[in-house]
Structure formats: C-alpha cells, structure tokens
Amino acid sequence: MTELLGQRQRTGRGGGGTAAPAWAVLMAVCAGQFLVVLDVSVVNVALPSMRTSLGMGETGQQWVVNAYALTFAGFLLLGGRAADLFGRKRVFLTGLSLFTLASLAGGLAQDPWMLITARAVQGLGSAVLAPTTLSILTTSFPEGPERTRAIGTWTAVGAGGGAAGALVGGVLTDYLSWRWVLLVNVPVGMVVLAGALYSLTESRGAAGRRLDIPGAVLVTAGVAALAYGISQSESHGWTSVDSLLPIVAGLVLLAVLAVVEQRTAQPLIPLRLFGVRSVSAANTVLLASGAATFATWYFLSLYMQGVLHWSPVKTGVSFLPHTVAIIAGSKLAPRLMARIDPRWIGATGGALAAGGLAWQSTLSAHGSFAGTILGPGLVTMFGAGLLMTPIAAAAVSGVGPGEQGLVSGLLNTSRQLGGALGLTILATTAADRISARTAAGASYDTALASGYARAFLIGAAIIAAGTCLTAFLPKPGARKDAA
C-alpha cells in the first residue's frame, strides 16, 4: 500500500501532462464511490420521518427508494460508455455535480413529488458517476499488483458506504432531521468536486466515436421497466398485471436491443463482450452475490427494529462490525492474490458468505447481539469482501482500456439488478412464511423471525450457486480473451 499511496507523479494518459500523486487520484474516485453506495441505503431509516413530514402515503414512501434505484440501474451502462467516449474526468465531474444538486433539492423538498423527483435525478447522477470511478482506477494504475491494491481499496470503500448507510441515516434522523440525510451530501460533494478538479487527468477510451443513442434508450428503458416490474411484485405478486406487464415490456425492449446492437457499427453494448469468459463469469457471480448480500442489510435492519425492537441508532451501530469485516476481506484479498490463485480466493469468500447466511438463518425472536447479529455477520461480510476484489479485477483484465468503462457499468448493473431481484424474491418468500406462521397462531415476532430466517437460508443457496462460477474465471497469467 505504501507504493500505491506514495507521492510519486504520473503522466496523464489522456491529458499529456503531469498528474497528481496516486493517492489523490485514489481518494477522489473512492470518495465518489462512497457517496453513490451510501445513498442506496441511507434513506431507509428516515422513511417514516419523511412520510410524516411531507404527508406521503404508502406509494409515495415506496417511490422515494424506487426512484433512485430505477434510474441508477437503468442509466449505469450509459454512464460507463459516456466515460469512455467523452472523457472520464468530465463525466465524473458531471455525475458528481448532478448528484450534489439533486441532494440539495431533495433536502429542501416541500412536497412528495419534489422529493421523489430529486431522488430520481440523484440516481441518474450516481449512474453516471459509479462506473467512471472504477474506469479511472483501471486506466490510472498499470495492470498488476498496483492496480489490484487500488481496486481492493475501491471495493472496500464502496462496501463501507453501503454498510454505513443505516448508521448515518439513523444518527442524522434522530439527532437532526431526515432532511440532513440528503443535505449532508452537499458539503461533502463540493469537497470531492474540488479534489477531483485537482487530482484527475482527462482521458478517453475511444476518440472519434459517437454515443449509441438508440442503444442507450433501449437499454435504459428495458432495465428500468424490468426493475420496476420486479419492485412491483413485492406488493402485487408475480402474476399480477402490475408486475407482469412491465417485466414483459422490459424483456421485449432488451430483445430489441440485442437486434439493434448487432446491426449498429458502434454499439453501446458490443455483444462480443459476453463471449469474454472473464466478463460473463464475473457478472454472473456478482448478480448472485448482490442478490444475497444486499438483502442481508435489509432483513437484518427489519429484524433488529421489528423483532428485537432496537432504535434506529442502535441498529446502525450494530452494523459497524459488518462494515469492518467486509473492509477487512476486501483489503486482504489483493494481498492473497499475489500468492494464491484468485479463483480460490473468490471461491473461499463465496463459501464463507454462504456459510454465514446459513448461520444467520438460525435466528429466533429472542436473539442476542453476539450470537445472532455479530457472529453470522462477521463471517458473511468477510466472505463477501474476499469475493468481490478478485471478481472485479478479473472482469476488467480481459478487455482493453477503451471498453473498461462499459465493463465497469456492467459490473455495477449486475450487482444492482441482482440486489433488486434477490430482495424481491426473498421478501416474497419471507412474507409467505410470516403469513403461514401467523395463521398457525404464532406470535407476530416469532412469525417475523421465521420469515427472515427463510430468506437468509435461500440467500445462502443463491450465493453458493453463484460462487461455483468462479471456476470459469481465467487462470492467472493466461492469455487475455480478445475483447
């Protein structure tokens, strides 16, 4: 890590001048990634206060979350390609500015529609920003141990942002106001903007190419429709028109996308990328990992507040060991990758995560912090951190610099869609078990615990199945797949 954070200067790959120290580049992109991931979960604990303050109904409250999630997932691929075509620094600054301004608007919102609109724009800014952060790293650090350490730090910071969401949201809501859950992004965003202006050097992946507008519209609309249909299934059921219609529409749009991209000279999504073994395998693993681990934060938060009756702040503090564990796994992975086959590291991490979730599925209505929250959480999150770094490194190692923004967008999209799909499936399964146990005469707390336990068990099976695909990652030192 000393080499990575040293004060030596770099020559900008696109700017032709002397760039800032490596540590400044790393800090700028990691800060941007932290903000993006933080806002995926930070509003959850503030939703009741938002609802009371703005007079929202159930649907409005749901869209505070969905507006961000749908635009984030839907525009990720466009953001990745835009970074390659229009300049990574320019796109990074644009996304961060949009995110910061939307945070200000959301924090000052006086009506539900204003808050929901601001959250949608936040998601758009995040979608532009998120793939650019990894793309900047992979083009600023040469392939090898140095890049691996940088990706490990990026992964750990992103994981920490997700884990810190509940704590930050609880503290700000309890001691200030729900508005500060959004307003806190404004001063932080301004500082990161200033740092990025100083530290980042402009670079492009494919000079002279144009953005594939039809492809961008189709993939955004298709993914957004699919994600919307999945989110609707939690309240309306999988067989309802409210769920099936957008899901079918999304699938049709994605099928049309495949036809259009085959006939486009400069496609947004070169379909040949899915023939690159490292890209296809890594995205599938992250899809399964996102499905299991994203749901962990959701169900544990519900369990601690709804079953154990802990306050939002106590719940947030209880997630701190999870944060430490996932960061530790993410930081240990690159060190191990220098000595051990990365495929074995990824497989070990996935096995630990699956084992931790299986342990978590033994929870009851009378759980304790040490045995029910701490133990399983440490195993699960350490394994998840150990899994992600080799997967991300393998995915971008198989393609050239001009495609790394797109691959970064694919990785983020896979995790987000995996999280949305997984949460919906697990929430539906949990609800069925809760209803059955309640009908059988169990207390409500007991029924809730039983439903959450089933969700964790299914999550363990999902991540175990996905981990098997680490065997399809390329061997270290093998010839790169043609991209």
C-alpha positions as CSV (number, residue, x, y, z in Angstrom):
1,M,0.0,0.0,0.0
2,T,3.0,2.3,0.5
3,E,3.7,2.2,-3.2
4,L,0.1,2.9,-4.0
5,L,-0.2,6.0,-1.8
6,G,3.2,7.3,-2.5
7,Q,3.9,10.9,-3.6
8,R,5.4,10.0,-7.0
9,Q,3.9,11.7,-10.0
10,R,2.2,10.1,-13.0
11,T,1.9,11.1,-16.6
12,G,-1.8,11.5,-17.6
13,R,-2.8,9.0,-20.3
14,G,-5.2,11.4,-21.9
15,G,-4.0,14.8,-20.8
16,G,-0.4,14.6,-21.7
17,G,0.8,16.4,-18.6
18,T,1.9,15.7,-15.1
19,A,-0.9,14.3,-13.0
20,A,-1.5,14.5,-9.3
21,P,0.0,11.9,-6.8
22,A,-1.5,8.5,-7.0
23,W,-3.1,8.8,-3.5
24,A,-5.0,11.9,-4.6
25,V,-6.5,10.1,-7.6
26,L,-7.4,7.2,-5.4
27,M,-9.0,9.4,-2.7
28,A,-11.1,11.3,-5.3
29,V,-12.6,8.3,-7.0
30,C,-13.1,6.4,-3.8
31,A,-15.0,9.4,-2.2
32,G,-17.3,9.5,-5.3
33,Q,-18.0,5.7,-5.0
34,F,-18.7,6.1,-1.3
35,L,-21.3,8.7,-1.9
36,V,-23.0,6.6,-4.6
37,V,-23.2,3.5,-2.5
38,L,-24.1,5.3,0.7
39,D,-27.3,6.8,-0.9
40,V,-28.5,3.4,-1.9
41,S,-29.5,2.6,1.7
42,V,-29.1,5.8,3.7
43,V,-32.8,6.9,3.4
44,N,-34.3,3.6,4.6
45,V,-34.2,4.5,8.2
46,A,-35.5,8.0,7.5
47,L,-38.6,7.0,5.5
48,P,-41.1,7.2,8.5
49,S,-40.0,10.7,9.2
50,M,-40.2,11.7,5.5
51,R,-43.7,10.3,5.3
52,T,-44.9,12.2,8.4
53,S,-43.2,15.5,7.4
54,L,-44.4,15.5,3.8
55,G,-47.7,13.7,4.3
56,M,-46.8,10.9,1.9
57,G,-48.8,7.7,1.5
58,E,-47.5,4.1,1.2
59,T,-46.9,4.5,-2.6
60,G,-45.1,7.8,-2.2
61,Q,-42.9,6.3,0.5
62,Q,-42.0,3.4,-1.7
63,W,-41.1,5.7,-4.6
64,V,-38.5,7.6,-2.5
65,V,-36.5,4.4,-2.7
66,N,-37.6,3.1,-6.1
67,A,-37.0,6.4,-7.9
68,Y,-33.3,6.3,-7.0
69,A,-32.9,2.5,-7.6
70,L,-34.6,2.5,-11.0
71,T,-32.7,5.4,-12.5
72,F,-29.4,4.1,-11.0
73,A,-29.8,0.7,-12.6
74,G,-31.3,2.0,-15.8
75,F,-28.5,4.5,-16.7
76,L,-25.4,2.7,-15.5
77,L,-24.4,1.3,-18.9
78,L,-24.9,4.7,-20.5
79,G,-22.7,6.2,-17.8
80,G,-19.9,3.7,-18.4
81,R,-19.9,4.3,-22.2
82,A,-20.1,8.1,-21.8
83,A,-16.9,8.0,-19.6
84,D,-15.0,6.2,-22.4
85,L,-16.3,8.4,-25.2
86,F,-16.5,11.9,-23.6
87,G,-13.7,11.8,-21.1
88,R,-13.6,10.2,-17.7
89,K,-12.8,13.3,-15.7
90,R,-15.5,15.3,-17.4
91,V,-18.1,12.6,-16.9
92,F,-17.0,12.1,-13.2
93,L,-17.5,15.8,-12.5
94,T,-20.8,15.9,-14.4
95,G,-22.2,13.0,-12.4
96,L,-21.0,14.3,-9.1
97,S,-22.4,17.8,-9.8
98,L,-25.8,16.3,-10.7
99,F,-25.8,14.1,-7.6
100,T,-24.9,17.1,-5.3
101,L,-27.5,19.4,-6.7
102,A,-30.2,16.7,-6.5
103,S,-29.3,16.1,-2.9
104,L,-29.8,19.8,-2.2
105,A,-33.2,19.8,-3.9
106,G,-34.3,16.7,-2.1
107,G,-33.2,18.0,1.3
108,L,-35.3,21.2,0.7
109,A,-38.3,19.4,-0.8
110,Q,-41.7,20.6,0.4
111,D,-43.9,18.1,-1.4
112,P,-43.6,14.4,-2.1
113,W,-43.3,14.8,-5.8
114,M,-40.3,17.2,-5.3
115,L,-38.5,14.6,-3.1
116,I,-39.2,11.7,-5.5
117,T,-38.0,13.8,-8.5
118,A,-34.9,14.7,-6.6
119,R,-34.2,11.1,-5.8
120,A,-34.6,10.1,-9.5
121,V,-32.1,12.8,-10.5
122,Q,-29.8,11.6,-7.7
123,G,-30.0,8.1,-9.2
124,L,-29.1,9.5,-12.7
125,G,-26.1,11.3,-11.3
126,S,-25.0,8.1,-9.5
127,A,-25.3,6.1,-12.6
128,V,-23.0,8.4,-14.5
129,L,-20.6,8.6,-11.6
130,A,-20.3,5.0,-10.4
131,P,-18.8,3.2,-13.5
132,T,-16.5,6.2,-14.0
133,T,-14.8,5.6,-10.7
134,L,-13.6,2.1,-11.5
135,S,-12.7,3.1,-15.1
136,I,-10.5,5.9,-13.8
137,L,-8.7,3.5,-11.5
138,T,-8.1,0.8,-14.1
139,T,-6.7,3.4,-16.6
140,S,-4.6,5.3,-14.0
141,F,-2.9,2.3,-12.5
142,P,-1.0,-0.3,-14.5
143,E,-2.2,-3.9,-14.5
144,G,-0.6,-6.0,-11.8
145,P,-0.3,-5.7,-8.0
146,E,-0.6,-1.9,-8.0
147,R,-4.0,-2.0,-9.8
148,T,-5.1,-4.9,-7.7
149,R,-4.4,-2.9,-4.5
150,A,-6.3,0.1,-5.9
151,I,-9.3,-2.0,-6.8
152,G,-9.2,-3.5,-3.3
153,T,-9.3,-0.1,-1.8
154,W,-12.2,1.0,-4.1
155,T,-14.1,-2.2,-3.2
156,A,-13.6,-1.7,0.5
157,V,-14.7,2.0,0.4
158,G,-17.8,1.0,-1.7
159,A,-18.7,-1.7,0.8
160,G,-18.2,0.6,3.7
161,G,-20.5,3.1,2.1
162,G,-23.3,0.6,1.8
163,A,-22.7,-0.6,5.4
164,A,-22.6,2.9,6.8
165,G,-26.0,3.9,5.3
166,A,-28.1,2.6,8.2
167,L,-25.8,4.2,10.8
168,V,-25.6,7.6,9.1
169,G,-29.3,7.6,8.4
170,G,-30.2,6.7,11.9
171,V,-27.9,9.3,13.5
172,L,-28.9,12.1,11.2
173,T,-32.6,11.4,11.5
174,D,-32.6,11.0,15.3
175,Y,-30.4,14.0,16.2
176,L,-31.0,16.5,13.3
177,S,-33.7,15.8,10.7
178,W,-34.5,13.5,7.8
179,R,-33.5,16.4,5.5
180,W,-29.9,16.0,6.6
181,V,-29.8,12.5,5.2
182,L,-29.7,14.3,1.8
183,L,-28.3,17.7,2.7
184,V,-25.1,16.1,4.1
185,N,-24.1,15.2,0.5
186,V,-23.9,18.9,-0.4
187,P,-20.7,19.9,1.5
188,V,-19.2,16.5,1.0
189,G,-19.9,16.6,-2.7
190,M,-18.3,20.1,-3.0
191,V,-15.1,18.9,-1.3
192,V,-14.9,15.9,-3.6
193,L,-15.5,18.1,-6.6
194,A,-12.6,20.4,-5.6
195,G,-10.4,17.4,-5.0
196,A,-11.3,15.8,-8.4
197,L,-10.6,19.0,-10.3
198,Y,-7.1,19.0,-8.8
199,S,-6.2,15.3,-8.9
200,L,-7.9,13.8,-12.0
201,T,-6.3,13.9,-15.5
202,E,-8.6,13.7,-18.5
203,S,-8.6,10.5,-20.6
204,R,-10.8,8.9,-23.2
205,G,-11.2,5.3,-24.3
206,A,-12.3,5.7,-27.9
207,A,-11.6,9.0,-29.6
208,G,-13.9,9.9,-32.6
209,R,-16.7,7.5,-31.7
210,R,-20.3,8.6,-31.1
211,L,-22.6,7.5,-28.3
212,D,-25.1,4.9,-29.5
213,I,-28.3,6.8,-28.7
214,P,-30.8,4.1,-29.8
215,G,-28.9,1.5,-27.7
216,A,-28.8,3.9,-24.7
217,V,-32.6,4.5,-24.9
218,L,-33.4,0.8,-25.3
219,V,-31.1,-0.5,-22.5
220,T,-32.2,2.3,-20.1
221,A,-35.9,1.7,-20.8
222,G,-35.5,-2.1,-20.8
223,V,-33.6,-2.3,-17.5
224,A,-35.8,0.4,-15.9
225,A,-39.0,-1.5,-16.9
226,L,-37.6,-4.8,-15.7
227,A,-36.5,-3.3,-12.4
228,Y,-39.9,-1.6,-12.0
229,G,-41.8,-4.8,-12.6
230,I,-39.6,-6.6,-10.1
231,S,-40.2,-4.0,-7.4
232,Q,-44.0,-4.1,-8.1
233,S,-44.1,-7.9,-7.5
234,E,-43.4,-7.4,-3.8
235,S,-46.7,-5.6,-3.3
236,H,-48.8,-7.0,-6.1
237,G,-47.4,-10.5,-6.7
238,W,-45.6,-12.0,-9.6
239,T,-48.7,-12.9,-11.6
240,S,-50.4,-9.5,-11.4
241,V,-50.7,-7.2,-14.4
242,D,-48.9,-4.5,-12.4
243,S,-45.8,-6.8,-12.3
244,L,-46.0,-8.9,-15.5
245,L,-46.7,-6.0,-17.9
246,P,-43.5,-4.0,-17.1
247,I,-41.4,-7.2,-16.8
248,V,-42.6,-8.4,-20.2
249,A,-42.1,-4.9,-21.7
250,G,-38.6,-4.8,-20.3
251,L,-37.7,-8.2,-21.7
252,V,-39.1,-7.2,-25.1
253,L,-37.1,-4.0,-25.1
254,L,-33.9,-5.9,-24.2
255,A,-34.6,-8.4,-27.0
256,V,-35.0,-5.5,-29.4
257,L,-31.7,-4.1,-28.0
258,A,-29.9,-7.2,-28.9
259,V,-31.1,-7.0,-32.5
260,V,-30.3,-3.3,-32.8
261,E,-26.8,-3.7,-31.3
262,Q,-25.9,-6.4,-33.8
263,R,-26.7,-4.0,-36.6
264,T,-25.0,-0.9,-35.2
265,A,-21.5,-0.1,-36.3
266,Q,-20.6,1.4,-32.9
267,P,-22.9,-0.3,-30.4
268,L,-23.3,0.8,-26.8
269,I,-23.0,-2.8,-25.8
270,P,-20.7,-4.9,-28.0
271,L,-22.3,-8.3,-27.7
272,R,-18.9,-9.9,-28.2
273,L,-18.0,-8.8,-24.7
274,F,-20.3,-11.5,-23.4
275,G,-18.0,-14.0,-25.2
276,V,-15.2,-12.9,-23.0
277,R,-15.1,-15.5,-20.3
278,S,-13.9,-13.2,-17.5
279,V,-16.6,-10.7,-18.2
280,S,-19.5,-13.1,-18.4
281,A,-18.5,-15.2,-15.4
282,A,-17.7,-12.2,-13.2
283,N,-21.1,-10.5,-14.0
284,T,-23.0,-13.7,-13.2
285,V,-21.1,-14.1,-9.9
286,L,-21.8,-10.5,-8.9
287,L,-25.5,-11.0,-9.9
288,A,-25.8,-13.8,-7.3
289,S,-23.6,-12.0,-4.7
290,G,-25.8,-8.9,-5.0
291,A,-29.0,-10.9,-4.6
292,A,-27.8,-12.4,-1.3
293,T,-25.8,-9.6,0.3
294,F,-28.0,-6.6,-0.5
295,A,-30.9,-8.4,1.2
296,T,-28.8,-9.0,4.3
297,W,-28.8,-5.4,5.2
298,Y,-32.5,-5.1,4.6
299,F,-33.6,-8.1,6.6
300,L,-31.2,-7.5,9.5
301,S,-32.4,-3.9,9.8
302,L,-36.1,-5.1,9.9
303,Y,-35.2,-7.9,12.4
304,M,-33.4,-5.6,14.8
305,Q,-36.0,-2.9,14.7
306,G,-39.2,-5.0,14.2
307,V,-38.4,-8.1,16.3
308,L,-35.7,-7.1,18.8
309,H,-37.3,-3.6,19.0
310,W,-34.0,-1.7,18.8
311,S,-33.8,2.0,17.9
312,P,-32.5,3.2,14.5
313,V,-29.3,4.4,16.1
314,K,-28.7,1.1,17.9
315,T,-29.4,-0.7,14.7
316,G,-27.0,1.4,12.8
317,V,-24.2,0.9,15.4
318,S,-24.8,-2.9,15.3
319,F,-23.9,-2.9,11.7
320,L,-20.4,-1.5,12.4
321,P,-18.8,-4.9,12.8
322,H,-20.2,-5.9,9.4
323,T,-18.5,-2.8,7.9
324,V,-15.2,-3.7,9.5
325,A,-15.5,-7.3,8.3
326,I,-16.3,-6.5,4.7
327,I,-13.5,-3.9,4.5
328,A,-11.1,-6.4,6.0
329,G,-12.0,-9.0,3.5
330,S,-11.6,-6.5,0.6
331,K,-8.2,-5.4,1.8
332,L,-6.9,-8.9,2.5
333,A,-7.9,-10.2,-1.0
334,P,-5.3,-8.3,-3.1
335,R,-2.5,-9.4,-0.7
336,L,-3.6,-13.0,-1.1
337,M,-3.9,-12.7,-4.9
338,A,-0.2,-12.1,-5.1
339,R,0.4,-15.6,-3.7
340,I,-2.7,-17.6,-4.4
341,D,-4.9,-18.3,-7.4
342,P,-7.6,-15.6,-7.4
343,R,-10.2,-18.2,-8.3
344,W,-9.5,-20.0,-5.0
345,I,-9.8,-16.7,-3.1
346,G,-13.1,-15.8,-4.7
347,A,-14.4,-19.3,-4.1
348,T,-13.3,-19.2,-0.4
349,G,-15.0,-15.9,0.0
350,G,-18.2,-17.1,-1.5
351,A,-18.2,-20.2,0.6
352,L,-17.8,-18.1,3.8
353,A,-20.6,-15.8,2.8
354,A,-22.9,-18.7,2.1
355,G,-22.0,-20.3,5.4
356,G,-22.6,-17.1,7.3
357,L,-26.0,-16.6,5.8
358,A,-26.9,-20.2,6.6
359,W,-25.8,-19.5,10.2
360,Q,-27.9,-16.3,10.1
361,S,-30.9,-18.4,9.2
362,T,-30.9,-19.9,12.7
363,L,-32.1,-16.6,14.2
364,S,-35.2,-16.5,16.5
365,A,-37.5,-14.0,18.2
366,H,-35.2,-13.9,21.2
367,G,-31.9,-13.4,19.5
368,S,-28.8,-11.7,21.1
369,F,-26.3,-9.4,19.6
370,A,-23.3,-11.7,19.9
371,G,-24.9,-14.9,18.7
372,T,-27.5,-13.6,16.2
373,I,-26.0,-10.4,14.8
374,L,-22.3,-10.4,15.4
375,G,-21.1,-13.9,14.7
376,P,-23.0,-14.7,11.4
377,G,-22.5,-11.1,10.2
378,L,-18.7,-11.2,10.6
379,V,-18.5,-14.5,8.6
380,T,-20.9,-13.3,5.9
381,M,-19.4,-9.9,5.3
382,F,-15.7,-11.0,5.5
383,G,-16.5,-13.6,2.9
384,A,-18.3,-11.1,0.7
385,G,-15.4,-8.7,0.8
386,L,-13.0,-11.5,0.0
387,L,-15.1,-12.5,-3.0
388,M,-15.6,-9.1,-4.7
389,T,-12.0,-7.9,-5.4
390,P,-10.8,-10.9,-7.5
391,I,-14.1,-10.8,-9.4
392,A,-13.8,-7.1,-10.3
393,A,-10.1,-7.5,-11.2
394,A,-10.8,-10.5,-13.4
395,A,-13.6,-8.7,-15.3
396,V,-11.6,-5.7,-16.4
397,S,-8.4,-7.7,-17.1
398,G,-9.9,-9.3,-20.1
399,V,-10.7,-6.1,-22.1
400,G,-8.8,-3.1,-23.4
401,P,-8.8,0.4,-21.9
402,G,-11.5,1.6,-24.4
403,E,-14.0,-0.9,-23.0
404,Q,-13.3,-0.7,-19.3
405,G,-15.9,2.0,-18.6
406,L,-18.5,-0.3,-20.2
407,V,-17.4,-3.3,-18.3
408,S,-17.4,-1.3,-15.1
409,G,-21.0,-0.3,-15.9
410,L,-21.9,-4.0,-16.5
411,L,-20.5,-5.0,-13.1
412,N,-22.4,-2.3,-11.3
413,T,-25.6,-3.1,-13.2
414,S,-25.3,-6.8,-12.3
415,R,-24.9,-6.1,-8.6
416,Q,-27.8,-3.6,-8.6
417,L,-30.2,-5.9,-10.6
418,G,-29.1,-8.9,-8.5
419,G,-29.9,-6.9,-5.4
420,A,-33.3,-5.8,-6.7
421,L,-34.3,-9.3,-7.9
422,G,-32.9,-11.0,-4.9
423,L,-34.6,-8.7,-2.4
424,T,-37.9,-9.2,-4.2
425,I,-37.7,-12.9,-4.2
426,L,-36.5,-13.2,-0.6
427,A,-39.1,-10.6,0.6
428,T,-41.9,-12.6,-1.1
429,T,-40.7,-15.8,0.4
430,A,-40.4,-14.2,3.9
431,A,-43.9,-12.8,3.6
432,D,-45.3,-16.2,2.7
433,R,-43.7,-17.8,5.8
434,I,-44.8,-14.9,8.0
435,S,-48.4,-15.3,6.9
436,A,-48.3,-19.0,7.4
437,R,-46.8,-18.8,10.9
438,T,-49.3,-16.1,11.9
439,A,-52.2,-18.1,10.6
440,A,-50.9,-21.1,12.7
441,G,-51.2,-19.0,15.9
442,A,-47.5,-17.9,16.3
443,S,-46.8,-14.5,17.8
444,Y,-46.0,-11.8,15.4
445,D,-42.4,-11.5,16.5
446,T,-42.0,-15.2,16.1
447,A,-43.6,-15.2,12.7
448,L,-41.3,-12.3,11.5
449,A,-38.2,-14.1,12.7
450,S,-39.2,-17.3,10.9
451,G,-39.8,-15.4,7.7
452,Y,-36.5,-13.6,7.8
453,A,-34.7,-16.9,8.7
454,R,-36.1,-18.5,5.5
455,A,-34.9,-15.5,3.5
456,F,-31.4,-15.9,4.8
457,L,-31.4,-19.6,4.0
458,I,-32.4,-19.0,0.4
459,G,-29.8,-16.2,0.1
460,A,-27.2,-18.7,1.2
461,A,-28.2,-21.1,-1.6
462,I,-28.1,-18.3,-4.2
463,I,-24.6,-17.1,-3.3
464,A,-23.3,-20.7,-3.1
465,A,-24.6,-21.4,-6.6
466,G,-23.0,-18.2,-7.9
467,T,-19.7,-19.0,-6.3
468,C,-19.4,-22.1,-8.3
469,L,-18.9,-19.9,-11.4
470,T,-15.5,-18.7,-10.1
471,A,-14.1,-21.9,-11.7
472,F,-14.8,-20.3,-15.1
473,L,-12.6,-17.3,-14.4
474,P,-9.3,-17.3,-16.4
475,K,-6.2,-18.8,-14.8
476,P,-3.6,-16.2,-13.6
477,G,-1.1,-15.4,-16.3
478,A,-3.3,-16.9,-19.1
479,R,-3.7,-15.1,-22.3
480,K,-6.4,-12.5,-22.2
481,D,-9.6,-13.1,-24.1
482,A,-10.0,-11.0,-27.1
483,A,-12.3,-8.1,-26.4
